[in-house]
Amino acid sequence: MTKHWVTKILVIGAAVMMMGMSINAIAGMGRGGMGGTTSSNLTDAQISQLESEQKAFMESTQDLRQQLKEKTSSLRFEQSKKAPDTAKIASLQTDVTALRTEFDQKRQAHIAAMKQIDPNFTEGKGKGAGMMGHRSNGMSY
């Protein structure tokens, strides 16, 4: 009987947590759709330009982000083995570093393009959800 109650509590807790996260996500909508556009005085054309730039950035980095995710996953898998192959780890780490560097360069170019449209684009942003909605070390894939 105890196991039955524990299961119910876990299921209810998970449901409440999912609702809380989706409410938080929905509440973030309507701020220009950019997850960081802080200027409330943007014209519709500027908002459209920002959205187009964001969409173009996401599309142009989709393969890069996928490769980075796969290499990072492979690296973690190799590191978690009881007898990890240090040469393979070094190779994967080199690949991850190169991909992150390439992504960071594209991200910086994207931020510069966004600031051309809205000079206040990055105001108020710290290490948080970032442009892609993940909470991590400040860089998202």
C-alpha positions in Angstrom: 0.0 0.0 0.0 2.9 2.4 0.7 4.3 1.9 -2.8 0.9 2.8 -4.2 0.8 6.1 -2.4 4.4 6.9 -3.2 3.6 6.4 -6.9 0.6 8.6 -6.7 2.5 11.4 -5.0 5.3 11.2 -7.6 2.8 11.3 -10.5 1.0 14.2 -9.0 4.2 16.0 -8.2 5.4 15.5 -11.8 2.1 16.8 -13.2 2.2 19.9 -11.0 5.8 20.6 -12.0 5.0 20.2 -15.7 2.1 22.6 -15.4 4.3 25.1 -13.6 6.9 24.9 -16.3 4.4 25.4 -19.1 2.8 28.3 -17.3 6.2 29.9 -17.0 6.9 29.3 -20.7 3.5 30.8 -21.8 4.1 33.8 -19.5 7.3 34.6 -21.4 5.4 34.8 -24.7 4.2 38.2 -26.0 7.4 40.0 -25.3 8.2 40.4 -28.9 8.7 36.7 -29.2 12.5 37.0 -28.9 13.0 35.9 -25.4 15.1 39.0 -24.7 13.7 41.9 -26.7 13.4 44.5 -23.9 12.5 47.5 -26.0 8.8 48.2 -25.8 9.0 51.0 -28.3 9.8 48.8 -31.3 7.8 49.2 -34.5 6.0 46.3 -36.1 8.6 46.3 -38.8 11.5 46.1 -36.3 9.8 43.3 -34.5 9.3 41.5 -37.8 13.0 42.0 -38.7 14.1 40.7 -35.3 11.9 37.6 -35.7 13.2 37.0 -39.2 16.8 37.3 -38.0 16.1 35.0 -35.1 14.5 32.4 -37.4 17.4 32.7 -39.9 19.9 32.2 -37.1 18.1 29.1 -35.8 17.9 27.6 -39.2 21.5 28.3 -40.1 22.8 26.8 -36.9 20.5 23.8 -36.7 23.0 21.3 -38.1 25.8 22.8 -36.0 23.7 22.6 -32.8 22.8 19.0 -33.7 26.5 18.0 -34.3 27.4 19.7 -31.0 24.7 17.8 -29.1 25.8 14.5 -30.6 29.6 15.1 -30.0 28.9 16.2 -26.4 26.7 13.1 -25.8 29.4 10.9 -27.3 32.0 12.6 -25.1 30.0 12.1 -21.9 29.3 8.5 -22.9 33.0 7.8 -23.4 33.9 9.5 -20.1 31.3 7.4 -18.2 32.8 4.1 -19.3 34.7 2.0 -16.7 37.7 2.0 -19.0 37.4 5.1 -21.1 39.5 5.5 -24.2 41.6 8.6 -23.5 42.6 9.1 -27.1 38.9 9.1 -28.2 38.0 11.5 -25.4 40.7 13.9 -26.5 39.5 13.7 -30.1 35.9 14.3 -29.1 36.8 17.1 -26.8 38.7 18.8 -29.7 35.7 18.4 -31.9 33.3 19.8 -29.2 35.6 22.8 -28.7 35.8 23.5 -32.4 32.0 23.3 -32.8 31.5 25.5 -29.8 33.9 28.1 -31.2 32.1 28.0 -34.6 28.7 28.4 -32.9 30.0 31.2 -30.7 31.2 33.1 -33.7 27.9 32.7 -35.4 26.1 33.7 -32.2 28.1 36.9 -31.9 27.4 37.8 -35.5 23.7 37.2 -34.8 23.8 39.4 -31.7 25.5 42.1 -33.8 22.8 41.9 -36.4 20.0 42.0 -33.8 21.6 45.1 -32.2 21.6 46.8 -35.6 17.8 46.5 -35.5 17.4 47.1 -31.8 20.4 48.7 -30.0 18.9 47.6 -26.6 18.6 44.0 -27.7 20.9 42.5 -25.0 20.0 44.9 -22.2 18.9 43.1 -19.0 20.3 39.7 -20.1 22.6 37.8 -17.9 23.2 34.1 -17.6 19.7 32.9 -17.8 17.6 31.2 -20.4 19.4 32.8 -23.3 18.2 32.9 -26.8 17.4 29.3 -27.0 15.6 28.6 -23.8 18.1 26.3 -22.0 19.5 27.1 -18.6 23.1 26.0 -18.5 26.5 27.6 -18.4 25.3 30.6 -20.3 25.6 29.0 -23.7 22.8 27.1 -25.3 22.7 24.8 -28.3 
